[in-house]
């Protein structure tokens, strides 16, 4: 019954989204394509064949952010259970950090408008990279306030700085006639690898280290550094 109620309430979000979409006019560039019927007949093929470097770099940018969110919101719960940490502390601090991120995302988006998408993204990626080991150490103390601070640094600040610029950054990578297809490829492939494949890798790392943060967090950091080295350096 509780699950059914949740699905029913989610219909409100669909209605709100539809209302917003219907009240927003198409941008002039899309309106021009529609008027001249200049849409690409095979947009996916054009995206992959004509922009392989942008696709690879864009997927790398997305998978870093997706992997981080999966690690700090899902996998960390399994790690906490394996280490006999208080599940209530982890869950409550995570909820607070995510709620604060709702407000942080538009602020980071506005910051990216001022100083650029790439600088904000890179600052967020670096913040997450250097905070991984302290993050696991703070959580291992089983203290609410240490855990809360760690969650705010990693999720509210680090993740929002990587997530917020994407809505403007990814569309700016592609020409108008293949823009929607380009965004879809980056978003779906990057999310699949980041949340799925790399999420499984993180679980295997924790299993291999018996959930010990001193080894697991360092290996997670090394893996994240490997992803970070594949960052969209060529994307301006």
N, C-alpha and C positions, 0 to 999 in steps of 0.2 A: 504493500500500500504506500509506504514511504517513497519507494522508487517511482511508482506511477505518479505520485503527486509531483515529484521533481520533474519528470518529463512533461507533465501538463503545464507546470510553471514555466518551463523553458519555451513554451509557445508564445509567452509574452515577449520574450526577446526576439523571436522571429517577427512578430507584429511590429515591434519597435524598429527593427532593422529595415523591414519593408517600408514603413512609413518614412524613415529617413531617406532611403534610396529613392523613393518616388518624388521626394521634394527637392532632390539635387539634380540640377541640369548637367548634361554632358559637357565636358571641357571643350573649348573651341577646336582643339586639334582632333578630337574624336568626332566631333560634329562635322568637321571638314571631310574626314575619311568617309563617314556615312553618306555625306552629300555627293561625293565624287565616286563612291563605290570602289575605293582604292584598297579595300581590305585584302589581306594576304589569303590566298586560297588554301595554302598548306602552311599555316603559321608555325606549327611544331617543327616541321622539317627545316624551315627557314631559321628558326631559333637555334637549333642544334648545329646545322651545317654552317650558318653564317656567323655565329657568335659563340664558338666553343669555349674560348677563353673566359668570356663573361659568364657563361653558364657554370663552368667549373669553379670560378672564384666566387660567384654568387651562392652556389650550393655550399661551398666551404664556409662562407659567412653565416648562412642559415643553420648549418649543422652544428656550429659552435654554440650558438644561442640555444638551439633545441636540446642539445646534449646537456648544457648547463641547467636548464629548467628541469629536465628529467632527473638529473643527478640530485639537485637540491630539494626536490619536492616529492619524489617517488622512491628512488633508490636509497636515499638517506634514511627513510623509515625502516627499510629492511636492515640496513646497517645498524641502526639504533636497536632494533629488536635482537640482532645477533650479539650486541654488546651489552644487553640488559639495561638499556637506557630508558628513562621515563618517556613513554609514548605520548603522554599528555603534554609534556614540555615541548617535544619536537613538533607536535601537531599545532599547538596553540601559538608557538612562536612563528611557525610557518604561515599560519593564517594571518597573523598581524603583519608580517613582512609582505605578503601578497596584497593585502588591503592597502598598505602604504604604497606599494608599487603602482596601484591604480592611479594614484596622484603623481607618482614619480614619472610615469611614462610620458604624459603630455609635457612635463617640464623638460625632460631630456629631448623630446621631439623639438621643442622650441629652441633648446640649446643647439641642436644640430642645424636648425635653420640659420643660426648666427655664426657658428664656427665651422660648420660642415658636417656631413654625415660620417665620413671616415674617421675624423678625430674623435668624435663621441664614441663611435663603435670601438675604436682601438683602445680608448681609455677604459671602457667597460671590460673588454677582453683582458687587458693587463691587470685590472683590479681583481678580476676573478682568478686569474692565474696565480697571482702572488698571495691570494687569501685562502687557497685551497687547504694548505697544511694548517694554518691557524684556525680555519673553519672546523676541521675535524677535531683538532685539539680542544677547541672551545666546547664543542658538543660532547666530547668524551668526559668533561667535568660534571655533566648532568646538572648543570646550573641553569635556571630559567633565564637569568639576565645575560649570562655569557652566550647562551644559545640564541637569545633574541638579537643581541648585537651582531652575532655571526650571520644570522639570517638576513638582517637588514643590509649588511655590507654586501653579501653575495646576491641576494634576490632583489631587494628594493633598489639598490644602487647598481651593482654590477650587471644584473640581467636586464634591467630597464634601459641601461645605456647601450646595450647590444640590440635590444628589441625595438626601442622607439624609432631609431632612424630608418628601419627597414621599409616602412610604409611609403616613404618618399624616395629612399635610396634605390630600391629594386626597380621601381618603374622608370627611374631616370637612366637606367642602364641600357634600355632597348629603344629602338625607333617606335613610333606610335603604332604602326600597322601590325607589329608583333608583340606589343608590350604586355598584353594580358597573358599570352602564351608563355612569354619569357618569365613573368612573375610566377605563373603556375608551376613551371618546371623547377625553378629555384626553390620555391616554398615547399612543394610536395616531396621532392627528392631529398632536399636538405633535412626536412623534418623526419622523413623515414630513416635516414642514416643516423641523424643525431639522436633522436629519441628511441629508435629501435635498435639498430646495429650497435652503436656505441653504448647504448644503455645496457645491452647484454655484455659488452666488453667490461663495463664497470662492475657488473655483478660478478663476472668471472674473476676480476681483480680482487674483489672483496673476499670471494671464496678462496682464492689462492693464498691470501694473506690472513685467513681466519678472521677477517673483519677488523684487523688491528690497524688503527689509524696511522701509526708511524710509517707503516709500509704501504698500506692501501692508499693513503692520501698522496704520498710521493709518487706512486705509480699513476694515480689519477692525474696528478699535475704533469707528469711526463707525457701521458697520453694527450692531455689537453694542449700541452706545448706543441706536440706533433700536429694537432689540428690547427693550432694558432699559426704555425709556420706555413700552413696552406691558406692563410687568410687572403682576402681579396686585395693584395698589394697593388695589383695593376688597375684596380678600379678607383677612379678619382672621384 
